[in-house]
Amino acid sequence: MNAIRGLGRSIGRAWPLFRRSRPGVVGLAILAFFVLLAFAGPFVVGPIDGPGKYPLLLDPSAEHLFGTDRAGRDLFRTFVQSAQVSMIVGIVASALSMVIGATVGIVAGFTGGRTDGGLMRVTDLFYVLPTLVLAVVLTAILGPSMSNVILVIAITSWPGTARIIRAQTLSVRQRAFIARARAYGAGNSRIMLKHVLPNVFSLILANTTLTIGSAIFLETTLSFLGVGVKDTWSWGRMLEESFSAGALTLGKWVWFVPPGLAVVLVIVAFTLMGQAFDEILDPRLRRRDGADRGEAGPDGDLGGEPLGGLLPVAVDQR
C-alpha cells in the first residue's frame, strides 16, 4: 500500500510538469482522439461489413466516407474497427514487453554477480538480433493471429527496457533505505517489489510511451509484409490489402492514406509524450526549457524540482 500511495503522489507531482510541456499536451490530445475513435467509434459505426454488402470500388461519398474496397466493404467502418485492434496490439504488447524488461532489469541490477551476467548476456543476444527479421520468423512459426503478433512484439521489444531499468536499479540499490530494509530483515524479493520497483516506475512509464508507438509500427510492418494479423482487421492489414489491390495504381488514395496517416500520428503522439516524460525525469532538460522561456521553477530557479522529488520512495522499511 505504501508503494501504491507513493506512486500516486509521484504521478500527482509529475502532472503539473507534464501539463507545462507543449509537446506532451499535443501528444496527449492526439492520443485521446485515437483512443476515443478506437474504443467508442465501433459502437457508433457498427461492425465491419461482410464481403459483397455494397457495390465494389465506390468512391468516397456521404454514405461511404472512404468508399468501398474490392470486396464491397465500407472502408470507414473497417478503418474505425482497425483502430481498436492496432491500439490494443500496441498497448498489450508494450505492457508485456515492459513486464519482461522491467523484471529482467530489476533482478539483474539488484542481485548482481552471475545472475546479472547471465541475464545481460541473454539481453545482449536479443538486442543485437534484427528486430524485424526475428519478428517475421517468429510470426511465421507461430501463425498470423492477433495473440501471436502481440506475443512476438513483446518478445522482441523488451531488451532496451531491461538495460535502462538495470542501470537505474544499480543506482537505487545503493541508497540508504535499501540498507535499512536489509537491516530489518527484508528479503531480496520484498525489497525489489516494495522499494526498487516504485523508484524505477517513472522510468518504466516513460519508456512505455515510446514502446507503444514502436509496437504499433512493428505490427503495421508485419501486416504489410503479409505475416501480421489475419484473424481480424488492423491498420497494417488495411495497408497490405490496399497494396495487394493496386490502390496506388488505381488512384484510390483513400484506401491507404487514412490508415497510414493514423499510424504516423499515433507514433508522433507517443513520441511527443515521451519527450515530455524525458523533461520530467531529467531536471537538466527542464532547466534548459525553462531558461528558453524565461520561467522559474517552484524553488525559484529555472527548471523546477530535481528528479528525486518525482520518484516515490518507500517509507516502511520492514
C-alpha positions, 0 to 999 in steps of 0.5 A, spaced: 500 500 500 505 504 501 508 503 494 501 504 491 500 511 495 507 513 493 506 512 486 500 516 486 503 522 489 509 521 484 504 521 478 500 527 482 507 531 482 509 529 475 502 532 472 503 539 473 510 538 469 507 534 464 501 539 463 507 545 462 510 541 456 507 543 449 509 537 446 506 532 451 499 536 451 499 535 443 501 528 444 496 527 449 490 530 445 492 526 439 492 520 443 485 521 446 482 522 439 485 515 437 483 512 443 476 515 443 475 513 435 478 506 437 474 504 443 467 508 442 467 509 434 465 501 433 459 502 437 457 508 433 459 505 426 457 498 427 461 492 425 465 491 419 461 489 413 461 482 410 464 481 403 459 483 397 454 488 402 455 494 397 457 495 390 465 494 389 470 500 388 465 506 390 468 512 391 468 516 397 461 519 398 456 521 404 454 514 405 461 511 404 466 516 407 472 512 404 468 508 399 468 501 398 474 496 397 474 490 392 470 486 396 464 491 397 466 493 404 465 500 407 472 502 408 470 507 414 467 502 418 473 497 417 478 503 418 474 505 425 474 497 427 482 497 425 483 502 430 481 498 436 485 492 434 492 496 432 491 500 439 490 494 443 496 490 439 500 496 441 498 497 448 498 489 450 504 488 447 508 494 450 505 492 457 508 485 456 514 487 453 515 492 459 513 486 464 519 482 461 524 488 461 522 491 467 523 484 471 529 482 467 532 489 469 530 489 476 533 482 478 539 483 474 541 490 477 539 488 484 542 481 485 548 482 481 554 477 480 552 471 475 545 472 475 546 479 472 551 476 467 547 471 465 541 475 464 545 481 460 548 476 456 541 473 454 539 481 453 545 482 449 543 476 444 536 479 443 538 486 442 543 485 437 538 480 433 534 484 427 528 486 430 524 485 424 527 479 421 526 475 428 519 478 428 517 475 421 520 468 423 517 468 429 510 470 426 511 465 421 512 459 426 507 461 430 501 463 425 498 470 423 493 471 429 492 477 433 495 473 440 501 471 436 503 478 433 502 481 440 506 475 443 512 476 438 512 484 439 513 483 446 518 478 445 522 482 441 521 489 444 523 488 451 531 488 451 532 496 451 527 496 457 531 491 461 538 495 460 535 502 462 531 499 468 538 495 470 542 501 470 537 505 474 536 499 479 544 499 480 543 506 482 537 505 487 540 499 490 545 503 493 541 508 497 540 508 504 533 505 505 535 499 501 540 498 507 535 499 512 530 494 509 536 489 509 537 491 516 530 489 518 530 483 515 527 484 508 528 479 503 531 480 496 524 479 493 520 484 498 525 489 497 525 489 489 517 489 489 516 494 495 522 499 494 526 498 487 520 497 483 516 504 485 523 508 484 524 505 477 516 506 475 517 513 472 522 510 468 518 504 466 512 509 464 516 513 460 519 508 456 512 505 455 510 511 451 515 510 446 514 502 446 507 503 444 508 507 438 514 502 436 509 496 437 504 499 433 509 500 427 512 493 428 505 490 427 503 495 421 510 492 418 508 485 419 501 486 416 504 489 410 509 484 409 503 479 409 505 475 416 501 480 421 494 479 423 489 475 419 484 473 424 481 480 424 482 487 421 488 492 423 491 498 420 497 494 417 492 489 414 488 495 411 495 497 408 497 490 405 490 489 402 490 496 399 497 494 396 495 487 394 489 491 390 493 496 386 490 502 390 496 506 388 495 504 381 488 505 381 488 512 384 484 510 390 488 514 395 483 513 400 484 506 401 491 507 404 492 514 406 487 514 412 490 508 415 497 510 414 496 517 416 493 514 423 499 510 424 504 516 423 500 520 428 499 515 433 507 514 433 508 522 433 503 522 439 507 517 443 513 520 441 511 527 443 509 524 450 515 521 451 519 527 450 515 530 455 516 524 460 524 525 458 523 533 461 520 530 467 525 525 469 531 529 467 531 536 471 537 538 466 532 538 460 527 542 464 532 547 466 534 548 459 526 549 457 525 553 462 531 558 461 528 558 453 522 561 456 524 565 461 520 561 467 522 559 474 521 553 477 517 552 484 524 553 488 525 559 484 530 557 479 529 555 472 527 548 471 523 546 477 524 540 482 530 535 481 528 528 479 528 525 486 522 529 488 518 525 482 520 518 484 516 515 490 520 512 495 518 507 500 517 509 507 516 502 511 522 499 511 520 492 514 
